[in-house]
Amino acid sequence: MGFKIGNTELKYGLMLAPMAGVTDKSFRAICRSFGAEYTVSEMVSAKALCYESRAKKQTASVTASLAYVSREELPFSVQLFGSESEFMAEAAKMIEELSYKGCRADCPPTAIDVNMGCPMRKITGNGEGSALMRQPMLAGKIIENMVKSISLPVTVKIRSGWDKDSVNAVEMAKVLEASGASLICVHARTREQLYSPGIDLGVIESVKKAVKIPVVGNGDIYSAADAMNMIEKTGCDGVMIGRGAEGNPWIFKEILSAMEGINYIPPTVEEKIELAKMQLHEMIADKGERVGLAEAKKHIAWYTAGVVGSAKARAEIMTATTKEEVETVLNALVI
C-alpha cells in the first residue's frame, strides 16, 4: 500500500471521494482528523470558472469558493469537470496560479483531478462526467492539454464504463496514462448502474494490471472489511471512500486500525451527537447560519441514523430554523 502523487507520499492511500453538496471544507477537515490522508473538492465547473473570471463586472465568483485551497488542507486536490479541453486547461492553470476571479486560496492544490465518473444527467447531458467514458480519445486530449498547461499532477476519476455493453475502463485507463495522468481512481460501476448496490472488483484489478501509474479503488466501501477485501482482490494502491463516510467519518480510523492491526472501537451515540454538533458549528462559521444550517441537516440525519428516537428527532431538525433548536433536539437524544 501507499504511493506518490507528484512529490506527495500517501502511506496508506486512504482518500475521501469528492461528493457534490457533501465534501465541503468542514466535512473534509473532520475526515482528515480521523485518518483520511487525501481529500478532494466538490466538483468545479471548468467553464464556469473561466467565464466568471473573464466577466467584466466585479461580481463575486460563485465557483471560486468551491476551488478554495488552504495549506492546512494539503494534500488536497481540486476536481474539475468539463468536456472542452481548452476550458479544462485554462481552469487548471488559473487554479495552479491562483489567478481566477474571487480566489482566496493561499496555495495551489496538490493536484488537479478530472471528473470522468459523475453519472448525473445534468452533467452527462453536456458530454461531461461519465459521458467521457464513451469518448476515450477526447478524454485523452483533455488530460494531455492539461498536463501541458500546468506543472501540478493531473489525476482522473472514471467508472467501469457507460453501460454493461461498454465496460471500457481498461482502454480508458491506458489512454489516460499515455496522455500524462498521474493516477486513476476507478469507481467499479457503470454509469448505467448509478449507485445501485454491487460493484465489479474485477474491473479495478484489470485496470491495475494494465497501467503502471497508481490505481485507487472506489465503490461500496462501508467498513474496514470492505476496504481490505478490495485491496486484497484487486491489488489497488489505495481506496477512496465516498458514501461510506456520510455520517461515519470514523470509517477512516477503522480502516487505518485494520491496516495497522490495532483494535477499533466504534463511536458511541454521545460521540456521534457531539460530532454532529461540531460540524453544525463549523458549517455555520464557514457559510453563515442560513446556508450552514440548511446544508448541515443532511449530515445530522446521517450521524443520527439508527439512534433510538432519531426518526422523530430528524423530523424536528428538518423544520428547525436556528442552531439552538437543532442542538436542543440533538441533546435530547443522549439524555
N, C-alpha and C positions, 0 to 999 in steps of 0.2 A: 504493500500500500504506500501511498504518497507519491507526489510528483511535483513538477515545477510548472508554473505559468510565468513565462518570461524569467525574471530573476527571483520570483516569489515561490518559496517552497511550502507546500502543504504536507504536513507529516502524515495525516490520516486521510485526507481527501474528503472531509465532511463539508458539504456545501448546502446552503439554503437556496432553494429554487426561486426564481422570480415569479411572483404571482400578482397580477394586477389587482389593486384595491386591498392587498393583504400585506405584502412585504415592504411596508414603508420604513422610514428611519427608525421609529420606535420599536417595531417588531424585529427588525434586523439586529438591533442592539441587544434585545432580550435573547435572541437565538445565539448570538456570539457569546453571551455570558454563560450559556450552557454548553458551549463547545463547538459551535459552528465555526469552522476555520475561514470560510469564504462565503460572502453573500453577494447577491445580485439585485440591482434596482428593479423597480417595476418597469414595464415596457415604456420606452420613449420613442415617439414617432420621429423618425429622421426628417421627414418632410416638414412636419410641424415646427421642429426646432430650427430648421433652415428658414422657413417662411417668417417665423416670428422674429428671427434675428435680422432679416432683411427689411422688415417693416419700418417705414419712416416714422410712424407715430411712436412716441415714447411711452408705450404701454408696457406693463409688466408681462413677461413671458409666462404663460400658463405651463408650458412644457419644461421650462428651466428648473422648476422645483423638483421634478422627477429625476433630473440628471445631476442633482446635487451630490457632491463628494466632499467628505471631510477626512482629514488624516486619521482620526480616531477609528474610522470605519475600515481602513485598509487591513487586509486585502479585500478589495471590493470591485465589482465590475458594473458598468452601466450597460444596460441592454437596449439596443436599438432594434426597431423593426421597420421594414420598408422593402420595396421591390425594385427601386431605381438606384443603380449603383452610384450615380453622381451625387444624389442626396445622401446616401449612406456614407460615402467617403467624406463629403463636406461636413456632415454632422459629427462624424468620428473625429475629424481634425479639429473642429471647434471645441469638442469636449476635451481633447488632449491639450489644446492650447488655452483652455478656459476663456474662450473668446465669444461665446454665444451670448445673446442679449439676456440679461437677468441672471447671469452666472454669479453665484455666491460661493462656489467651491473654492477651497484653499489648496487643492492639489488635483492632479489628474487621477483617474481611477487606475487600478492595477491592470485592467484590460477592458476592451470593448467586446461585449457579447452580442451576437446576432440571433434574433428570434426567427427560427425557421420551423417552429413547432406549434405555435398557437392555433387551435382548431376553430376558434370562434368565427362565425360567418362574417361579422363586420370587418374582420381582419382578412380572412381568406378571400372574401368577395372582391378585395382590391388586389389580389395576387400576392398578398403578403403572408407572413407566418408560415403555416404548414402548406400553403398553396405552392410554396417554392420547392416542396418535395417533388412536384410534377415537372420542375424545370431545373434539373441539376446544372446545366451549363450556365444558366442565368445566375443561379446561386453561386457558382464558382466565380463568375465575373464580379459579382458583388464583393465577395471576400478578397479577390485579387486586387481590386481597386482600393479597397480599404487598407489592405496591407501595404500597398504602395504609398498611401497618403499619410500614414501615421507610423510612429515607432512603437506604440503600445501593441501587445499581443492581441490578436483577434480570435475569439472563441465562438463556437456555434452550438446552438441547441436545436436538435432535429427530432423527428418522430421516426417510427418504423417505416412509414410510407404514407401515401394518401389513403389507400383502402386495401382490403385484403388481396386484391388482384395486382397491386403495385407496391409491394414491400421492397423498397429500394434503398434502405439505409446504408448498406454496404457500398453500393455505387455512389451514393451521395457523399459518404464519408471519404472515399478515395478522391473524388473531385475536390472536396473542401480541403483535404490535406495537400493536394497538389497545388491548390490556389493560395496556400500560405496559412491556413488556420492552425492555431497553436494547441487547440483542444476541442474535442467534440463531446457533447453530452447527448445521450440517446434516451429519449422517452420511449419506452418499449410498447407503444400503442400506435395504431394508425390514426390518421385524422378522423376517419370514419367512426372509430371507437370512442372518440372524445375522451371521457374519463371513466368509462364503464369498467367494472372490476375485471381483473385478469390482464397480465402482461406476458410478452413473449421474451423470456430471458435469452433465448437462442439468438435473437437479433443483436442484442448487446454483445454476446460472445462472438458472433460473426464479425461485427464491426471491430472489436478489439483485435481480432486476428488479422484483419485486413489493413490496418494502418499502424504507423509507428508512433504517432502523437498520442498523448493521454486520452483515454476514453472514460467518461463518467456515466454511470448508470442511473436511471431515473424511472420512477413509477411504482406505485403500491408499496412504499416503504412506510410502515406504520409501527415498526418495532425494531429492536436490535436484531432479532431473529431474521426479519425480512432483509435487513441490510447485509448481514453476514451471509445469508443464503445467496443474495445477488452477487456478492463478491466472489464467493466460492464457485458458483456455477458459471460465471461469465468471465472471470479474471479481470474485471474492470478495475481501473486505477483509483476510483473514488465513487462516492454515491451522493446524489443530490436529492434532498428531501423537500417535498412541496406540501401537499395537503396533510401529510402525516405530522407536520409541525403545527398545524392550526389548533390552537388550544392546548398544544403539547410540545412546547419548545424544549422540554426535558428530554425529548427523543434523542437529541444530540449527546446529552450526557449518558443516556442509556447505551447508545451505540459505542461511544468512546469507552465506557466501562467494559463492554463486551470485548472490544479490541485489546484492552489492557488487562483483561482478566480480573477486573475489580467488581465486587458486588454492587449492584444497583438497587437503590431504594426509591420506589415511585413517590411522587409528591402526595402529601396529604391534602384533604379538602381545604384545610386552612391555608396551606401554601398556594393552592390554585387560586383561592379568593384573593389573597394578598397580591399575587402577581397580576391578576385581572385588574385590581385597583391601581397598581403601579403603572400598568400600561395605559389605563384610562388617563391618569395624570400626565404621563409623558406625551400622549397624543394630543391632549388639550394644550399643553405647553407649546407643542410644535405647531399646531394647526388652529388654535383658538377654540373656545368652548363649543361653538355651534357645530363646526365641522369635526373637531376631535371627538366630541361626544357621539355624534351620529355614526362616525366610522368605527368607533370603539365597540359599539353594541354587538356587532357580529363576533368580534374576538371574545367578548364576555360570554356570549352564548356558547362558544366553543369551550371556554375554560370551565363552564359550569355544567356541561353535558354529563349526565349520569349522577349528578349530586342530588341527594334527596331534597325535594321541593323545588328543583330547578325549573321545571316547566312553568309553574306559577310565577317564579321569580323572573324568568326571561320575558314573560308577557308584561310584567310590570316595568321591567327595564326598557323594553321597546317603546313604552309610552312616556318614559321619564324625560324631563326637559332640563334637568340640571345634574351635575356630577354628584351633588349631595344626595339627591334622590336615588341615584344608582348605587352609591355607596351604602345607603341605608338598607336597600334590598339585599345587597351582597353580604353585609354584616349579619343579616338575619339568617343566612344560610349556615352560619357556623355557631349560632347560639345553641 
